[in-house]
């Protein structure tokens, strides 16, 4: 049987990059995925994960698991809460950034059509 993990209970690792600090874990790497990427992130209040950016070769999905995050896209900003999901297409129309402006930790997952992950 394939290993089952709980995304809300998964132990995450600290990640520091260019003044940002967050916790993450590559579930796809842990499970040896070969064609898709899937990672879980947790942002403390006041933190952001990555700069505003877009992908050139893969689409990504965002799933909010707990708490709330502010999502910036070309359409503007929106607050997403647990249960919300959205897709970022390839190219500038899929540009995005997530940050936590709340008073509690926020956890979200991202999947991509590429197995290489950077966390």
PLY file of the C-alpha trace (Angstrom):
ply
format ascii 1.0
element vertex 119
property float x
property float y
property float z
element edge 118
property int vertex1
property int vertex2
end_header
0.00 0.00 0.00
1.17 3.52 -0.78
2.21 5.65 2.19
-0.49 8.05 3.37
0.35 11.41 4.95
-1.85 14.02 6.60
-1.11 17.44 5.14
-2.19 19.23 8.32
0.10 17.12 10.53
3.09 16.87 8.20
6.38 18.00 9.77
7.83 20.84 7.72
11.38 22.10 7.40
12.48 25.71 7.79
13.39 27.47 4.56
15.21 30.81 4.44
15.76 32.66 1.19
16.49 36.33 0.44
15.03 37.60 3.71
11.98 35.35 3.62
11.37 32.59 6.14
8.80 29.83 5.83
8.41 26.13 6.42
7.90 23.60 3.66
8.13 19.98 2.62
8.16 18.31 -0.77
5.64 15.50 -0.56
6.43 14.52 -4.15
10.13 14.12 -3.33
9.32 12.12 -0.20
7.21 9.73 -2.28
9.46 9.51 -5.35
6.98 11.15 -7.74
8.30 11.29 -11.27
5.83 13.45 -13.20
4.23 15.88 -10.76
5.30 18.15 -7.94
3.45 18.61 -4.65
4.68 20.60 -1.65
3.20 21.88 1.60
4.07 25.33 2.97
3.40 27.14 6.22
3.71 30.90 6.63
3.97 32.62 9.98
2.12 35.93 10.38
3.81 38.65 8.32
5.75 36.23 6.07
5.60 35.57 2.33
6.81 32.50 0.46
8.27 33.70 -2.85
8.48 36.99 -4.75
5.75 37.78 -7.27
6.56 35.50 -10.22
5.24 33.20 -12.94
6.35 29.88 -14.41
7.56 29.36 -17.96
7.08 25.61 -18.27
4.48 24.32 -15.81
1.11 25.22 -14.39
0.62 25.24 -10.64
-2.32 24.74 -8.29
-2.75 26.32 -4.85
-4.81 24.64 -2.10
-5.33 26.52 1.18
-5.33 23.96 4.01
-5.53 26.09 7.19
-5.69 29.77 8.05
-5.79 32.45 5.40
-3.37 33.97 2.92
-3.41 37.01 0.68
-2.93 36.04 -2.95
-1.58 38.58 -5.43
-2.22 37.90 -9.14
-2.46 40.09 -12.26
-6.16 40.54 -11.39
-5.32 42.07 -7.99
-5.33 40.73 -4.44
-7.73 38.38 -2.68
-7.84 36.73 0.72
-8.06 32.95 0.48
-9.20 30.74 3.34
-9.06 27.04 4.18
-10.76 25.09 1.40
-10.02 27.61 -1.37
-8.20 26.42 -4.49
-6.95 28.15 -7.64
-4.78 27.44 -10.67
-1.88 29.46 -12.08
-1.45 28.94 -15.83
1.92 29.08 -17.57
3.18 32.58 -18.36
2.51 36.13 -17.15
-1.25 35.55 -16.73
-0.35 33.00 -14.03
1.83 35.36 -11.96
1.32 34.98 -8.21
2.59 35.60 -4.69
1.24 34.42 -1.35
1.68 36.18 1.99
0.20 35.88 5.45
-1.29 39.09 6.83
-3.30 37.34 9.55
-2.38 36.78 13.21
-2.10 32.97 12.88
0.00 30.54 10.85
-1.36 29.64 7.41
-0.76 26.31 5.66
-1.19 25.68 1.95
-0.18 23.12 -0.63
0.95 23.59 -4.20
1.05 21.09 -7.01
2.66 21.45 -10.40
2.91 19.61 -13.66
6.65 19.22 -13.06
8.30 16.82 -10.62
11.37 18.96 -9.89
10.81 20.93 -6.72
12.95 23.49 -4.97
12.06 23.04 -1.32
0 1
1 2
2 3
3 4
4 5
5 6
6 7
7 8
8 9
9 10
10 11
11 12
12 13
13 14
14 15
15 16
16 17
17 18
18 19
19 20
20 21
21 22
22 23
23 24
24 25
25 26
26 27
27 28
28 29
29 30
30 31
31 32
32 33
33 34
34 35
35 36
36 37
37 38
38 39
39 40
40 41
41 42
42 43
43 44
44 45
45 46
46 47
47 48
48 49
49 50
50 51
51 52
52 53
53 54
54 55
55 56
56 57
57 58
58 59
59 60
60 61
61 62
62 63
63 64
64 65
65 66
66 67
67 68
68 69
69 70
70 71
71 72
72 73
73 74
74 75
75 76
76 77
77 78
78 79
79 80
80 81
81 82
82 83
83 84
84 85
85 86
86 87
87 88
88 89
89 90
90 91
91 92
92 93
93 94
94 95
95 96
96 97
97 98
98 99
99 100
100 101
101 102
102 103
103 104
104 105
105 106
106 107
107 108
108 109
109 110
110 111
111 112
112 113
113 114
114 115
115 116
116 117
117 118
